[in-house]
Amino acid sequence: MLKIYNGSLPVESILNEWYGIYKNQNYGAFINFVGIVRDENGIDGLSFDIYEPILNSWFDSWQKKANEKGAYLLMAHSLGDVLNHESSYISAVLSPKRRVALELIDLFVEDFKASAPIWKYDIINSKRVYAEDRSTMLENSGILKG
């Protein structure tokens, strides 16, 4: 399950919803990761653009890997502005055994940071500034410069 939200994520609501849906489906582990925007380098927050077709394909490939291990992935991400101390990213792994979930969440989050087609901007004085120094080039892509 992948869901995109406008603005910051309602963390408690999302996690409670996921727990309510999956708690009776005989998974023994529900491991989650919540990303929180840090107050650093004078930013007021972050802003995100997403290319959903590639994100959906990337997520589906991870879901297949998880399913092969008897696990299931969940992810929520923000589109647009997210202020400091709010959440822009939640992911979770459900699995029968904790070791599978612990290993998958680590691999999934690291690959998300490196491969997901989500572009990050700093919000500085109400303006979006591309965070090039903290961005990773996606394979076979680039930024067109005029």
Helices and strands as residue ranges (DSSP letters): E 2-6, H 11-22, E 29-36, E 45-50, H 52-68, E 72-83, E 87-95, H 98-115, E 118-124, E 127-130, G 132-134
